[in-house]
Amino acid sequence: MTKTIVYCERCEARCKVDDLRNPDAKMLRRSKEPRGLCINCAVHDWLRNTYPPNILLAQSGPKILLYPHIQQQFTDIMRVACADARPDEIDWQIIVDNWDLPFPHKMKPSAANPCSQLELDEIASGKRRGLGCIGPPKPDPLKGKPPRSFEDINLLEPGLGDEFKRLMDRIR
Ligand SMILES: [Zn+2]
């Protein structure tokens, strides 16, 4: 069985075209034709087209992909989706190193992914807010100490201490 050598259309890595394709694979499917993306670029392509991983990565930057528990989550997704690729074929460091390389094709619009490339770029550069619940943590006004007065509670959440005081006064 001869294996054709091709070069990735994005990062120009050498790839072998494998004849063994799984027709049921729902992600990272091997290419039928001797062209396409290498496994690392294909993983990034999947991530940028999948919501919410795409928006989370735009907010956090790609370095979180180097954490083993994040990679494990991806491996679990691959197993569920019958991925054609094997987890040990993925080189996460290369994915992070090549993060800013342009793709030869645009993101695929889909009902499951409300984010455009422009939105992801603006979130990554801080021009646009991402998911509200994952904003940067506010500095703790009490510096770790528990609140001891209604004024302390007001510092944590403006007005909450006053409201609390009103309730307490009513009970008394
Ligand atoms: Zn590539």
Boltz pocket constraint, residues with backbone or C-beta under 6 A from the ligand:
constraints:
  - pocket:
      binder: B
      contacts: [[A, 8], [A, 9], [A, 10], [A, 11], [A, 12], [A, 13], [A, 37], [A, 38], [A, 39], [A, 40], [A, 41], [A, 42]]
      max_distance: 6.0
